[in-house]
Amino acid sequence: MSLSAAEARALTRIERALLSRDPRLRSLFSIFTRLTWQEAMPAREQLRRRRRRPRPGVVIAIGLVLALAMVVMGVIVSPQRGCPALRTGSTLVQAAGGGCPAGSSSPSPLR
């Protein structure tokens, strides 16, 4: 069983406190250790550390949903660019070669 540094320090403090209150306890601990050093620790006394790790499929699904939401929000929030007449599919403006002049958002007049 491996303990973190904080857990080991806490156990050492507890041990020192117990030994300072009952000096005979050290000899009892050593007898117990000699009698049980070869035995496996009972399952009910073992610590089980459960770290909640998300499943990879869930993480990927959440990532895809967030990416899709960002794309949708970008389309909804961003201003329309380009020539309005060309966006509407006006074949007359496109066929006549009249487009939006550079820096203008309105189509050039037809002649």
C-alpha positions as CSV (number, residue, x, y, z in Angstrom):
1,M,0.0,0.0,0.0
2,S,1.5,3.3,-1.0
3,L,0.6,6.5,0.8
4,S,1.0,10.1,-0.2
5,A,3.4,12.2,1.7
6,A,0.6,14.0,3.5
7,E,-1.0,10.7,4.6
8,A,2.4,9.4,5.8
9,R,3.0,12.5,7.9
10,A,-0.5,12.3,9.4
11,L,0.1,8.6,10.4
12,T,3.4,9.5,11.9
13,R,1.8,12.3,14.0
14,I,-0.9,9.9,15.1
15,E,1.7,7.3,16.0
16,R,3.8,9.8,18.0
17,A,0.7,11.0,19.9
18,L,-0.3,7.5,20.8
19,L,3.2,6.5,21.9
20,S,3.5,9.6,24.1
21,R,0.3,8.8,25.9
22,D,1.0,5.1,26.4
23,P,4.7,4.0,26.5
24,R,3.8,0.3,26.6
25,L,2.1,0.6,23.3
26,R,5.4,0.5,21.4
27,S,6.1,-3.0,22.6
28,L,2.6,-4.1,21.7
29,F,3.0,-2.6,18.1
30,S,6.3,-4.5,17.7
31,I,4.8,-7.8,18.9
32,F,1.8,-7.4,16.5
33,T,4.2,-6.6,13.6
34,R,6.3,-9.7,14.3
35,L,3.2,-11.9,14.4
36,T,1.6,-10.6,11.3
37,W,4.4,-9.5,8.9
38,Q,3.8,-12.3,6.5
39,E,0.0,-12.1,6.4
40,A,-1.9,-10.3,3.6
41,M,-3.9,-7.3,4.6
42,P,-7.6,-8.2,4.9
43,A,-9.6,-6.9,2.0
44,R,-12.0,-4.9,4.2
45,E,-9.1,-3.0,5.7
46,Q,-7.5,-2.0,2.4
47,L,-8.0,1.5,1.1
48,R,-9.6,1.8,-2.3
49,R,-8.8,4.9,-4.1
50,R,-11.3,5.7,-6.7
51,R,-10.5,8.5,-9.1
52,R,-13.3,9.5,-11.3
53,R,-11.9,9.6,-14.8
54,P,-14.3,10.5,-17.6
55,R,-14.7,8.0,-20.3
56,P,-12.9,8.8,-23.5
57,G,-16.1,8.6,-25.5
58,V,-17.8,11.1,-23.3
59,V,-14.9,13.6,-23.5
60,I,-14.9,13.3,-27.3
61,A,-18.7,13.8,-27.5
62,I,-18.5,16.9,-25.3
63,G,-15.7,18.3,-27.4
64,L,-17.6,17.7,-30.7
65,V,-20.7,19.3,-29.2
66,L,-18.7,22.4,-28.1
67,A,-17.0,22.7,-31.4
68,L,-20.3,22.5,-33.3
69,A,-21.8,25.1,-30.9
70,M,-18.9,27.4,-31.6
71,V,-19.3,27.1,-35.3
72,V,-23.1,27.7,-35.1
73,M,-22.6,30.7,-32.9
74,G,-20.0,32.1,-35.3
75,V,-22.3,31.8,-38.2
76,I,-25.2,33.4,-36.3
77,V,-23.2,36.2,-34.7
78,S,-20.8,37.2,-37.5
79,P,-21.9,39.9,-39.9
80,Q,-22.7,39.0,-43.5
81,R,-19.9,39.8,-45.9
82,G,-19.7,40.3,-49.6
83,C,-22.1,41.8,-52.1
84,P,-25.8,41.5,-51.1
85,A,-26.9,41.1,-54.8
86,L,-24.4,38.2,-55.3
87,R,-25.6,36.5,-52.1
88,T,-29.2,36.5,-53.3
89,G,-28.2,34.7,-56.4
90,S,-29.1,37.5,-58.9
91,T,-28.1,36.0,-62.2
92,L,-28.5,39.4,-63.9
93,V,-25.8,41.1,-61.8
94,Q,-23.5,38.1,-62.1
95,A,-24.0,37.7,-65.9
96,A,-23.5,41.4,-66.5
97,G,-20.2,41.2,-64.6
98,G,-21.4,43.8,-62.2
99,G,-20.2,43.0,-58.7
100,C,-19.6,45.0,-55.6
101,P,-16.7,47.4,-56.0
102,A,-13.9,47.0,-53.6
103,G,-14.7,48.5,-50.2
104,S,-18.4,48.8,-51.0
105,S,-21.3,46.6,-49.7
106,S,-23.7,47.6,-52.4
107,P,-23.7,46.3,-56.0
108,S,-22.6,48.5,-58.8
109,P,-25.4,49.9,-60.9
110,L,-26.3,48.2,-64.1
111,R,-25.8,50.1,-67.3
